[in-house]
Amino acid sequence: MIVVMEKNATPDQIQHMVDRVQEMGLKAHVITGTERTVVAAVGDERDTKAEALESGPGVAKVLPILAPYKVASRELKPEPTQIQVLDFKAGAGALGVIAGPCSVESEEQIMSSAVAVKKAGATALRGGAFKPRTSPYSFQGMKEEGLKILAQARAETGLAVVTEVMTSEEVDLVAKYADVLQIGARNMQNYRLLEAVGKSGKAVLLKRGASATIDEFLLAAEYVLNEGNPNVMLCERGIRTFETHTRFTLPLATIPYLHRKTHLPVIIDPSHGTGHAYMVPDMSVAAVAAGADGLIIEVHPTPETAASDGYQSLDFEQFEETMRRCKRVAEAIAVS
């Protein structure tokens, strides 16, 4: 349920309501909006009576949250959330672009990529140090050495580092080097991992599972939010359908639908969503036009020699042109 506080509610009254919610065995999430503060009471409400909270000092009203996902819901927070990490911003009118190679392969590869994508307008660098691969014989990543290279690239360019974490045991290690923890599609419903990144306090980029429904996607985000971490971005990276002309099917209708249901930023991955480099520019532009809060694009110095996903990676020149097109569309629809 949502405890809506009066506009003039004092900090002591808000804290009193937080204490009351916790006394009832529920988690309290304080959301400060542009006009008023609400306290979300999240948990098993079967033995909870709204009347017990309505009479509290400074309380305007108590409302139920109808959506199965509570903290992620627009019912709780009507205003869009903006997430900022260093110079990277996404949501509430800001378009954030994350770009870089699928895998960290060498210092030279990452440094040249970081310089190129920043020059083109990206504000975050992607790169996998730990790689979940379908085949055990495929390149598995450089692990901590790769994380160190990403951190070095941040130090030299100022780009925020976005990289995947695969297990709850690795969260502390990856969080030591990264600015945004990415949860891959295969781990979307790894609930212990979601709880661990929630406790880390780091911003999280949560990718939709290839066969996950939107409700399952939002409930996965809820695991992170429920640990008190509000910095979650939802990444649509395509779903598995019967089509074979693309690697996955990239449903851009997800963007307006999620914006109606949740306040969290929506990031689009046109690289995994199509699996073909020639499709990535057009789908990036289309995503911006549809209202995406950000893009995550695979960019490699020489895609044909990439250790992974070269067939869906742009080279530097292609990425620069894609960014020029995206910027023109963003300006046309008044997105910064």
Residue pairs with C-beta under 8 A, 6 or more apart in sequence:
1 40
1 41
1 45
1 48
1 50
1 53
1 62
1 63
1 64
1 65
2 38
2 39
2 40
2 41
2 62
2 63
2 64
2 65
2 75
2 76
3 17
3 21
3 38
3 39
3 40
3 41
3 53
3 56
3 59
3 62
4 36
4 38
4 59
4 60
4 61
4 62
4 63
5 13
5 14
5 17
5 36
5 37
5 38
5 39
5 58
5 59
5 60
6 36
6 58
6 59
6 60
7 35
7 36
7 60
8 58
9 36
9 37
9 58
9 59
10 58
13 56
13 57
13 58
13 59
14 30
14 37
14 39
14 58
16 56
16 57
16 58
17 28
17 39
17 53
17 56
17 58
17 59
18 28
18 30
18 39
20 52
20 53
20 56
21 27
21 28
21 39
21 41
21 53
22 28
24 41
24 48
24 52
25 43
25 44
25 48
26 41
26 42
26 43
26 44
26 45
26 48
27 41
27 42
27 43
27 226
28 39
28 40
28 41
28 42
29 39
29 40
29 42
29 71
29 76
29 225
29 228
30 37
30 38
30 39
30 40
31 37
31 38
31 39
31 40
31 76
31 77
33 77
33 78
33 79
34 79
36 60
38 76
38 77
40 65
40 70
40 71
40 76
41 48
41 53
42 70
42 71
42 226
50 62
50 64
53 59
53 62
54 61
54 62
63 75
65 73
65 75
65 76
66 75
67 73
67 75
67 218
67 261
68 215
68 218
68 219
69 215
69 218
69 219
69 221
69 222
69 262
70 76
70 222
71 222
71 225
71 226
71 230
72 218
72 221
72 222
72 225
72 232
72 262
72 263
72 264
73 261
73 262
73 263
74 260
74 261
74 262
74 263
76 263
77 263
78 263
79 92
79 263
80 91
80 92
80 93
80 259
80 263
80 265
80 293
81 91
81 92
81 230
81 263
81 264
81 265
82 89
82 90
82 91
82 92
82 93
82 94
82 265
83 89
83 90
83 91
83 96
83 203
83 231
83 232
83 233
83 265
84 94
85 124
85 160
85 179
85 180
85 203
85 231
86 123
86 124
86 154
86 158
86 159
86 160
86 179
87 123
87 158
87 159
87 160
88 96
88 98
88 123
88 124
88 159
88 160
88 179
88 180
89 96
89 123
90 96
90 233
90 265
90 267
90 293
90 294
91 233
91 264
91 265
91 293
91 294
92 265
92 293
93 334
93 335
93 336
94 293
94 335
94 336
95 288
95 292
95 293
95 294
95 295
95 326
95 330
95 335
95 336
96 123
96 124
96 265
96 267
96 293
96 294
96 295
97 117
97 121
97 122
97 123
97 124
97 294
97 295
97 296
97 297
97 323
97 326
98 122
98 123
98 124
98 125
98 126
98 162
98 180
98 205
98 267
98 294
98 295
98 296
98 297
99 113
99 117
99 120
99 122
99 124
99 125
99 126
99 295
99 296
99 297
99 298
99 299
99 319
100 110
100 113
100 114
100 117
100 122
100 125
100 126
100 127
100 298
100 299
101 109
101 110
101 113
101 126
101 127
101 128
101 298
101 299
101 300
101 306
101 313
102 127
102 128
102 131
102 271
102 298
102 300
102 306
102 307
102 308
102 309
102 313
103 127
103 128
103 131
103 139
103 141
103 142
103 146
103 306
103 307
103 308
103 309
104 110
104 127
104 128
104 129
104 141
104 142
104 146
104 147
104 149
104 150
105 142
105 306
105 307
106 149
107 149
107 152
109 300
109 301
110 125
110 127
110 149
110 150
110 152
110 153
111 149
111 152
111 153
111 156
112 301
113 125
113 127
113 153
113 299
113 300
113 301
113 316
114 125
114 153
114 154
114 156
114 157
114 159
115 157
116 299
116 301
116 316
116 319
116 320
117 125
117 159
117 299
117 316
117 319
118 125
118 157
118 158
118 159
119 320
120 316
120 319
120 320
120 323
121 323
121 327
122 159
122 323
123 159
123 160
124 159
124 160
124 161
124 162
124 179
124 180
125 150
125 153
125 154
125 157
125 159
125 160
125 161
125 162
126 162
126 163
126 182
126 296
126 298
127 146
127 149
127 150
127 153
127 161
127 162
127 163
128 141
128 146
128 163
128 164
128 308
129 141
129 142
129 143
129 144
129 145
129 146
129 147
129 150
129 163
129 164
129 174
130 140
130 141
130 143
130 146
130 163
130 164
130 165
130 166
130 170
130 174
131 138
131 139
131 140
131 141
131 164
131 308
132 164
132 166
132 184
132 186
132 187
133 139
133 140
133 308
138 308
139 307
139 308
142 149
144 173
146 163
147 163
147 173
147 174
147 176
147 177
147 178
148 177
150 161
150 163
150 177
150 178
151 161
151 177
153 159
153 161
154 160
154 161
154 179
160 179
160 180
161 177
161 178
161 179
161 180
162 178
162 179
162 180
162 182
162 205
162 296
163 174
163 177
163 178
163 180
163 181
163 182
164 174
164 181
164 182
164 183
164 184
165 171
165 174
165 175
165 178
165 181
165 182
165 183
165 193
165 197
166 184
166 187
166 193
167 193
168 190
168 192
168 193
168 195
168 196
171 181
171 193
171 196
171 197
171 200
172 200
174 181
175 181
175 200
175 202
178 202
179 202
179 203
180 202
180 203
180 204
180 205
180 233
181 197
181 200
181 202
181 203
181 204
181 205
182 204
182 205
182 207
182 235
183 190
183 193
183 194
183 197
183 204
183 205
183 206
183 207
183 220
184 207
185 207
185 208
185 209
185 210
185 237
185 272
186 209
187 193
188 206
188 207
188 208
188 209
188 212
188 216
188 217
188 220
189 209
189 212
189 216
189 220
191 220
191 223
194 206
194 220
194 223
194 224
195 223
195 224
195 227
197 204
197 224
197 229
198 204
198 223
198 224
198 225
198 226
198 227
198 228
198 229
199 227
199 228
199 229
200 229
201 229
202 229
202 231
203 231
203 232
203 233
204 224
204 229
204 231
204 232
204 233
205 233
205 235
205 267
205 296
206 217
206 220
206 221
206 224
206 232
206 233
206 234
206 235
207 235
207 237
207 269
208 217
208 234
208 235
208 236
208 237
208 239
208 254
209 216
209 217
209 220
210 238
210 239
210 240
210 248
211 239
211 240
212 220
212 239
214 254
214 257
214 258
214 261
217 234
218 234
218 258
218 261
218 262
221 232
221 234
221 262
221 264
224 232
225 232
232 264
233 264
233 265
233 266
233 267
233 293
233 294
234 258
234 262
234 264
234 265
234 266
234 267
235 266
235 267
235 268
235 269
235 296
236 250
236 251
236 252
236 254
236 255
236 258
236 266
236 267
236 268
236 269
236 273
237 248
237 250
237 268
237 269
237 272
237 273
238 246
238 247
238 248
238 249
238 250
238 251
238 269
238 272
238 273
238 274
239 248
239 249
239 251
240 248
240 249
241 248
241 249
243 249
246 273
246 274
246 275
246 276
246 279
247 272
247 273
247 274
247 275
247 276
247 312
248 272
248 273
248 274
248 275
249 273
250 268
250 270
250 273
250 274
250 283
252 268
252 283
252 286
252 287
252 290
252 292
254 266
255 266
255 268
255 287
255 290
255 291
255 292
256 290
256 291
258 264
258 266
259 266
259 291
265 293
265 294
266 291
266 292
266 293
266 294
267 292
267 293
267 294
267 295
267 296
268 283
268 284
268 287
268 292
268 294
268 295
268 296
269 295
269 296
269 297
270 279
270 280
270 283
270 284
270 287
270 295
270 297
271 277
271 280
271 296
271 297
271 298
271 309
271 312
271 313
272 298
272 309
272 312
273 283
274 280
274 283
274 312
275 311
275 312
276 311
276 312
277 303
277 311
277 312
277 313
277 314
277 318
280 297
280 298
280 312
280 314
280 318
280 322
281 314
281 318
281 321
281 322
281 325
284 295
284 297
284 322
284 325
284 326
285 322
285 325
285 326
285 329
287 295
288 295
288 326
288 329
288 330
288 333
288 335
289 329
289 333
291 333
295 326
297 314
297 319
297 322
298 309
298 312
298 313
298 314
299 313
299 314
299 315
299 316
299 319
300 306
300 310
300 313
300 314
300 315
301 315
301 316
302 315
303 310
303 311
303 313
303 314
303 315
304 310
306 313
314 322
330 336
